[in-house]
Amino acid sequence: MHIPDLTALLKTHLHVLPEVQYPAKKILLSEGEISTTLFFVKNGALREFFIHDGRELTLEFITENQAVASFDSFLNESKSEFVIETLEPVTVYELKIGTFRKLLEDPDFQQQFNILFYRRFGELSKRLVSFIKDSPQKRYENLLNSRPELLLRFPQHYIASYLGITSVSLSRIRNRR
């Protein structure tokens, strides 16, 4: 979820949140756990992934000024379908579910959160449609146009997993360009 003005949101509503640092390769949420924390990324990078048939499949990369949680798990107290892992050392602001529920009583916070949540829903909907209608080449081009920094920042096997292809296929696509 992209947050254009994370600083303003933190100053107005989330200034009481703890700022926490985690090393690279730290699991913040495991598949099957109930999510109790929403993470706002100050710096560093994380990813959401799940394991299917022994392969890690990357759902999303989360970088500076973005937020991440297993939203279904966080909001409905259900088991998470995926893992949240740090890819680099990160500094995050942690919003616990109890604090979140109290903040939702504030209409301004509720409105800002709804905007963020709807934006995230829109991003996920576009990604789903892309997986249904676009070729791997087109998905790669979309990533290249929308978030080119990811291609330089993360290993090829993570990028391939995010695009729903193998590392070999990603190499072929890159070589055609």
Backbone as CSV, one residue per row, in Angstrom:
resi,resn,N_x,N_y,N_z,CA_x,CA_y,CA_z,C_x,C_y,C_z
1,MET,0.859,-1.164,0.000,0.000,0.000,0.000,0.903,1.224,0.000
2,HIS,0.812,2.046,-1.011,1.607,3.262,-1.086,0.948,4.341,-0.231
3,ILE,1.742,5.011,0.562,1.233,6.079,1.415,1.982,7.342,1.028
4,PRO,1.362,8.227,0.246,2.063,9.407,-0.250,2.607,10.307,0.865
5,ASP,1.874,10.441,1.949,2.331,11.328,3.009,2.284,10.615,4.355
6,LEU,3.138,9.617,4.492,3.204,8.857,5.735,3.548,9.761,6.907
7,THR,4.445,10.709,6.695,4.865,11.593,7.780,3.685,12.366,8.344
8,ALA,2.837,12.922,7.490,1.671,13.671,7.966,0.716,12.766,8.741
9,LEU,0.485,11.558,8.227,-0.394,10.624,8.916,0.165,10.280,10.292
10,LEU,1.471,10.039,10.358,2.088,9.704,11.637,2.022,10.873,12.614
11,LYS,2.232,12.075,12.121,2.192,13.248,13.002,0.792,13.507,13.544
12,THR,-0.226,13.293,12.722,-1.579,13.628,13.153,-2.247,12.533,13.956
13,HIS,-1.950,11.268,13.659,-2.681,10.192,14.326,-1.813,9.102,14.934
14,LEU,-0.649,8.897,14.385,0.112,7.727,14.799,1.412,8.075,15.529
15,HIS,1.509,9.292,16.031,2.745,9.744,16.665,3.100,8.950,17.922
16,VAL,2.167,8.234,18.471,2.419,7.460,19.679,2.955,6.057,19.377
17,LEU,3.069,5.699,18.127,3.488,4.352,17.773,4.978,4.141,18.009
18,PRO,5.330,2.948,18.467,6.755,2.656,18.630,7.437,2.504,17.276
19,GLU,8.652,2.994,17.211,9.504,2.815,16.039,10.410,1.635,16.363
20,VAL,10.369,0.595,15.531,11.083,-0.652,15.816,11.990,-0.994,14.641
21,GLN,13.163,-1.519,14.948,14.099,-1.942,13.910,14.204,-3.462,13.911
22,TYR,14.275,-4.021,12.700,14.433,-5.459,12.531,15.566,-5.722,11.545
23,PRO,16.300,-6.822,11.729,17.348,-7.175,10.767,16.749,-7.784,9.505
24,ALA,17.570,-7.936,8.491,17.150,-8.629,7.264,16.825,-10.083,7.580
25,LYS,15.896,-10.630,6.800,15.484,-12.041,6.885,14.745,-12.377,8.177
26,LYS,14.104,-11.393,8.772,13.314,-11.606,9.989,11.853,-11.826,9.594
27,ILE,11.251,-12.908,10.073,9.839,-13.181,9.824,9.025,-12.375,10.839
28,LEU,8.179,-11.470,10.353,7.331,-10.657,11.221,5.951,-11.276,11.404
29,LEU,5.537,-12.095,10.448,4.266,-12.799,10.528,4.412,-14.105,9.760
30,SER,4.016,-15.194,10.395,4.077,-16.506,9.743,2.705,-16.900,9.223
31,GLU,2.707,-17.716,8.186,1.451,-18.263,7.672,0.772,-19.045,8.797
32,GLY,-0.529,-18.824,8.969,-1.290,-19.515,10.010,-1.397,-18.750,11.314
33,GLU,-0.591,-17.696,11.479,-0.694,-16.855,12.674,-1.784,-15.799,12.473
34,ILE,-2.297,-15.286,13.557,-3.236,-14.168,13.486,-2.429,-12.876,13.569
35,SER,-2.641,-12.004,12.604,-1.919,-10.737,12.542,-2.461,-9.776,13.593
36,THR,-1.573,-9.260,14.413,-1.967,-8.287,15.437,-1.292,-6.945,15.230
37,THR,-0.530,-6.816,14.128,0.254,-5.598,13.905,0.165,-5.155,12.455
38,LEU,-0.003,-3.849,12.280,0.092,-3.197,10.982,1.415,-2.446,10.997
39,PHE,2.249,-2.685,9.981,3.582,-2.086,9.920,3.600,-0.950,8.900
40,PHE,4.093,0.217,9.325,4.316,1.352,8.432,5.825,1.456,8.253
41,VAL,6.305,1.347,7.026,7.746,1.273,6.768,8.357,2.667,6.677
42,LYS,9.271,2.932,7.589,10.035,4.178,7.549,11.201,4.023,6.575
43,ASN,11.960,2.918,6.725,13.006,2.612,5.752,13.259,1.114,5.731
44,GLY,13.802,0.653,4.601,14.046,-0.768,4.409,12.990,-1.396,3.518
45,ALA,13.020,-2.732,3.451,12.107,-3.441,2.547,11.680,-4.771,3.148
46,LEU,10.423,-5.108,2.849,9.839,-6.381,3.266,9.168,-7.007,2.057
47,ARG,8.738,-8.244,2.244,7.921,-8.858,1.206,6.863,-9.727,1.867
48,GLU,5.750,-9.884,1.146,4.696,-10.818,1.513,4.853,-12.003,0.568
49,PHE,4.808,-13.218,1.110,4.884,-14.395,0.254,4.155,-15.554,0.906
50,PHE,3.898,-16.570,0.093,3.367,-17.818,0.618,4.091,-18.953,-0.076
51,ILE,3.963,-20.136,0.470,4.625,-21.305,-0.103,3.560,-22.207,-0.714
52,HIS,3.775,-22.545,-1.998,2.856,-23.415,-2.723,3.687,-24.471,-3.443
53,ASP,3.385,-25.717,-3.197,4.121,-26.830,-3.806,5.634,-26.685,-3.606
54,GLY,6.021,-26.229,-2.414,7.431,-26.104,-2.085,8.123,-24.872,-2.639
55,ARG,7.387,-24.025,-3.360,7.964,-22.797,-3.939,7.444,-21.574,-3.224
56,GLU,8.339,-20.617,-2.987,7.925,-19.336,-2.427,7.382,-18.461,-3.547
57,LEU,6.181,-17.938,-3.359,5.548,-17.055,-4.337,5.354,-15.686,-3.694
58,THR,6.004,-14.687,-4.248,5.976,-13.339,-3.691,4.711,-12.614,-4.118
59,LEU,3.960,-12.142,-3.139,2.743,-11.373,-3.411,3.047,-9.903,-3.620
60,GLU,3.952,-9.365,-2.792,4.185,-7.925,-2.832,5.521,-7.585,-2.198
61,PHE,6.107,-6.495,-2.669,7.273,-5.885,-2.042,6.783,-4.631,-1.333
62,ILE,7.226,-4.428,-0.120,6.818,-3.272,0.662,8.078,-2.486,0.993
63,THR,8.095,-1.222,0.595,9.281,-0.386,0.808,8.873,0.897,1.533
64,GLU,9.771,1.845,1.559,9.570,3.085,2.289,8.215,3.725,1.982
65,ASN,7.597,4.253,3.028,6.311,4.951,2.942,5.176,4.058,2.475
66,GLN,5.271,2.770,2.789,4.192,1.840,2.514,3.822,1.143,3.823
67,ALA,2.669,0.529,3.824,2.204,-0.191,5.008,1.892,-1.622,4.620
68,VAL,2.007,-2.517,5.593,1.727,-3.922,5.325,1.164,-4.590,6.570
69,ALA,0.242,-5.483,6.319,-0.311,-6.403,7.313,-1.021,-7.476,6.514
70,SER,-1.329,-8.552,7.152,-2.257,-9.496,6.557,-3.626,-8.922,6.908
71,PHE,-4.173,-8.077,6.020,-5.345,-7.278,6.374,-6.547,-8.111,6.776
72,ASP,-6.794,-9.207,6.080,-7.914,-10.064,6.468,-7.696,-10.579,7.885
73,SER,-6.495,-11.034,8.159,-6.161,-11.543,9.488,-6.241,-10.429,10.531
74,PHE,-5.677,-9.274,10.208,-5.638,-8.133,11.129,-7.044,-7.640,11.472
75,LEU,-7.879,-7.506,10.464,-9.207,-6.933,10.682,-10.233,-7.951,11.186
76,ASN,-10.047,-9.231,10.844,-11.048,-10.251,11.171,-10.570,-11.324,12.140
77,GLU,-9.369,-11.150,12.642,-8.777,-12.107,13.580,-8.785,-13.531,13.022
78,SER,-8.465,-13.645,11.734,-8.367,-14.952,11.085,-6.887,-15.273,10.858
79,LYS,-6.617,-16.503,10.510,-5.236,-16.910,10.280,-4.710,-16.303,8.985
80,SER,-3.465,-15.866,9.030,-2.834,-15.281,7.854,-2.575,-16.349,6.805
81,GLU,-2.788,-15.985,5.552,-2.539,-16.878,4.431,-1.104,-16.763,3.927
82,PHE,-0.346,-15.785,4.437,1.002,-15.574,3.931,1.958,-15.143,5.029
83,VAL,3.208,-14.992,4.638,4.313,-14.623,5.514,4.726,-13.188,5.202
84,ILE,5.106,-12.444,6.229,5.729,-11.130,6.040,7.160,-11.248,6.556
85,GLU,8.115,-10.957,5.668,9.537,-11.110,5.991,10.295,-9.848,5.598
86,THR,11.283,-9.465,6.405,12.143,-8.350,6.036,13.164,-8.836,5.009
87,LEU,13.391,-8.051,3.978,14.415,-8.374,2.979,15.713,-7.635,3.272
88,GLU,15.588,-6.515,3.938,16.714,-5.663,4.338,16.472,-5.288,5.797
89,PRO,17.489,-4.737,6.462,17.190,-4.169,7.778,16.102,-3.100,7.598
90,VAL,15.120,-3.088,8.494,14.005,-2.150,8.367,13.781,-1.398,9.668
91,THR,13.206,-0.222,9.508,12.658,0.535,10.623,11.182,0.718,10.303
92,VAL,10.330,0.283,11.214,8.887,0.354,11.010,8.226,0.998,12.222
93,TYR,7.060,1.568,11.980,6.168,1.976,13.052,5.143,0.861,13.185
94,GLU,4.916,0.400,14.407,4.003,-0.712,14.620,2.693,-0.240,15.234
95,LEU,1.618,-0.551,14.540,0.275,-0.234,15.018,-0.385,-1.542,15.449
96,LYS,-0.570,-1.715,16.738,-1.199,-2.921,17.278,-2.712,-2.817,17.119
97,ILE,-3.376,-3.963,17.064,-4.815,-4.004,16.788,-5.625,-3.233,17.827
98,GLY,-5.246,-3.304,19.087,-5.989,-2.570,20.121,-5.924,-1.065,19.913
99,THR,-4.740,-0.576,19.612,-4.569,0.856,19.320,-5.320,1.231,18.053
100,PHE,-5.253,0.352,17.059,-5.963,0.586,15.799,-7.461,0.763,16.050
101,ARG,-8.037,-0.116,16.836,-9.481,-0.027,17.115,-9.832,1.274,17.835
102,LYS,-8.975,1.714,18.733,-9.213,2.994,19.415,-9.114,4.156,18.427
103,LEU,-8.117,4.086,17.539,-7.958,5.150,16.551,-9.134,5.212,15.583
104,LEU,-9.748,4.072,15.302,-10.904,4.060,14.394,-12.093,4.845,14.950
105,GLU,-12.087,5.103,16.250,-13.145,5.917,16.841,-13.029,7.378,16.421
106,ASP,-11.862,7.773,15.940,-11.621,9.136,15.455,-12.037,9.184,13.983
107,PRO,-13.052,9.967,13.632,-13.523,10.009,12.235,-12.436,10.404,11.235
108,ASP,-11.516,11.287,11.625,-10.444,11.679,10.711,-9.521,10.502,10.406
109,PHE,-9.154,9.775,11.451,-8.298,8.605,11.245,-9.030,7.571,10.399
110,GLN,-10.282,7.340,10.723,-11.065,6.349,9.983,-11.117,6.707,8.502
111,GLN,-11.305,7.987,8.200,-11.356,8.420,6.808,-10.006,8.200,6.120
112,GLN,-8.915,8.575,6.794,-7.590,8.387,6.204,-7.284,6.906,6.004
113,PHE,-7.637,6.088,6.992,-7.385,4.652,6.850,-8.212,4.071,5.712
114,ASN,-9.461,4.480,5.600,-10.306,3.973,4.513,-9.716,4.310,3.153
115,ILE,-9.191,5.510,3.010,-8.558,5.901,1.743,-7.378,4.980,1.453
116,LEU,-6.553,4.732,2.464,-5.401,3.848,2.287,-5.846,2.428,1.946
117,PHE,-6.862,1.954,2.656,-7.347,0.593,2.450,-7.939,0.436,1.050
118,TYR,-8.739,1.400,0.611,-9.338,1.329,-0.724,-8.273,1.418,-1.809
119,ARG,-7.254,2.232,-1.585,-6.163,2.338,-2.549,-5.460,0.986,-2.672
120,ARG,-5.227,0.351,-1.531,-4.574,-0.968,-1.536,-5.448,-1.994,-2.266
121,PHE,-6.751,-1.962,-2.004,-7.674,-2.863,-2.678,-7.609,-2.653,-4.190
122,GLY,-7.549,-1.407,-4.616,-7.451,-1.097,-6.048,-6.173,-1.637,-6.659
123,GLU,-5.046,-1.482,-5.936,-3.773,-1.994,-6.434,-3.819,-3.514,-6.592
124,LEU,-4.380,-4.187,-5.592,-4.470,-5.645,-5.659,-5.396,-6.104,-6.772
125,SER,-6.480,-5.380,-6.993,-7.400,-5.723,-8.079,-6.704,-5.612,-9.427
126,LYS,-5.932,-4.544,-9.629,-5.200,-4.373,-10.884,-4.181,-5.483,-11.078
127,ARG,-3.526,-5.854,-9.996,-2.524,-6.938,-10.084,-3.196,-8.264,-10.448
128,LEU,-4.343,-8.544,-9.864,-5.078,-9.773,-10.168,-5.501,-9.804,-11.634
129,VAL,-6.047,-8.709,-12.113,-6.466,-8.635,-13.517,-5.256,-8.823,-14.432
130,SER,-4.125,-8.249,-14.068,-2.919,-8.398,-14.874,-2.493,-9.859,-14.968
131,PHE,-2.618,-10.598,-13.859,-2.247,-12.013,-13.894,-3.182,-12.818,-14.785
132,ILE,-4.416,-12.376,-14.911,-5.376,-13.099,-15.738,-5.218,-12.754,-17.216
133,LYS,-5.022,-11.484,-17.524,-5.059,-11.088,-18.933,-3.709,-10.787,-19.569
134,ASP,-2.681,-10.494,-18.785,-1.397,-10.083,-19.358,-0.407,-11.239,-19.451
135,SER,0.428,-11.163,-20.441,1.520,-12.141,-20.585,2.603,-11.820,-19.553
136,PRO,3.499,-12.768,-19.287,4.622,-12.466,-18.396,5.441,-11.268,-18.885
137,GLN,5.621,-11.159,-20.210,6.345,-10.017,-20.778,5.648,-8.706,-20.393
138,LYS,4.337,-8.663,-20.514,3.567,-7.460,-20.187,3.645,-7.166,-18.690
139,ARG,3.579,-8.197,-17.833,3.690,-7.987,-16.384,5.058,-7.407,-16.038
140,TYR,6.088,-7.910,-16.717,7.440,-7.374,-16.511,7.498,-5.904,-16.936
141,GLU,6.936,-5.586,-18.086,6.929,-4.192,-18.560,6.157,-3.291,-17.609
142,ASN,5.037,-3.794,-17.082,4.273,-3.009,-16.101,5.106,-2.715,-14.865
143,LEU,5.838,-3.720,-14.399,6.702,-3.526,-13.234,7.817,-2.550,-13.568
144,LEU,8.400,-2.692,-14.726,9.465,-1.798,-15.166,8.981,-0.351,-15.219
145,ASN,7.736,-0.142,-15.646,7.174,1.207,-15.730,6.694,1.752,-14.391
146,SER,6.145,0.879,-13.539,5.539,1.367,-12.299,6.501,1.408,-11.103
147,ARG,7.393,0.422,-11.014,8.306,0.359,-9.860,9.678,-0.160,-10.300
148,PRO,10.358,0.563,-11.182,11.632,0.075,-11.721,12.708,-0.134,-10.652
149,GLU,12.617,0.586,-9.556,13.613,0.454,-8.492,13.644,-0.962,-7.902
150,LEU,12.518,-1.662,-7.962,12.466,-3.030,-7.430,13.388,-3.963,-8.201
151,LEU,13.515,-3.727,-9.509,14.337,-4.585,-10.354,15.819,-4.479,-9.992
152,LEU,16.217,-3.359,-9.445,17.610,-3.163,-9.036,17.832,-3.554,-7.579
153,ARG,16.782,-3.514,-6.814,16.908,-3.667,-5.367,16.843,-5.115,-4.881
154,PHE,16.112,-5.968,-5.607,15.864,-7.319,-5.119,16.424,-8.381,-6.061
155,PRO,16.770,-9.540,-5.508,17.303,-10.627,-6.346,16.304,-11.074,-7.412
156,GLN,16.861,-11.568,-8.511,16.053,-11.977,-9.654,15.017,-13.036,-9.281
157,HIS,15.363,-13.970,-8.389,14.395,-15.029,-8.067,13.172,-14.468,-7.333
158,TYR,13.329,-13.386,-6.574,12.176,-12.749,-5.937,11.317,-12.031,-6.978
159,ILE,11.979,-11.356,-7.905,11.253,-10.642,-8.975,10.482,-11.649,-9.825
160,ALA,11.128,-12.736,-10.195,10.464,-13.771,-11.002,9.250,-14.320,-10.264
161,SER,9.416,-14.598,-8.979,8.319,-15.106,-8.158,7.166,-14.109,-8.125
162,TYR,7.477,-12.839,-8.008,6.461,-11.771,-7.993,5.696,-11.717,-9.316
163,LEU,6.400,-11.971,-10.409,5.783,-11.937,-11.741,5.083,-13.243,-12.101
164,GLY,5.259,-14.259,-11.262,4.610,-15.543,-11.523,5.310,-16.375,-12.572
165,ILE,6.630,-16.197,-12.682,7.415,-16.930,-13.676,8.671,-17.480,-13.013
166,THR,9.430,-18.278,-13.755,10.699,-18.797,-13.244,11.807,-17.777,-13.488
167,SER,12.920,-17.958,-12.810,14.081,-17.086,-13.027,14.601,-17.197,-14.456
168,VAL,14.518,-18.403,-15.028,14.955,-18.610,-16.420,14.074,-17.794,-17.368
169,SER,12.758,-17.838,-17.144,11.843,-17.048,-17.990,12.122,-15.560,-17.851
170,LEU,12.398,-15.112,-16.643,12.710,-13.692,-16.435,13.982,-13.322,-17.192
171,SER,14.972,-14.171,-17.152,16.210,-13.901,-17.909,15.932,-13.772,-19.398
172,ARG,15.090,-14.633,-19.923,14.733,-14.571,-21.349,14.022,-13.261,-21.681
173,ILE,13.084,-12.866,-20.821,12.363,-11.613,-21.042,13.311,-10.440,-21.022
174,ARG,14.222,-10.421,-20.074,15.205,-9.320,-19.983,16.117,-9.292,-21.196
175,ASN,16.490,-10.455,-21.691,17.400,-10.518,-22.850,16.732,-10.047,-24.131
176,ARG,15.405,-10.123,-24.216,14.680,-9.653,-25.410,14.645,-8.128,-25.492
177,ARG,14.835,-7.482,-24.401,14.720,-6.009,-24.369,15.942,-5.351,-24.919
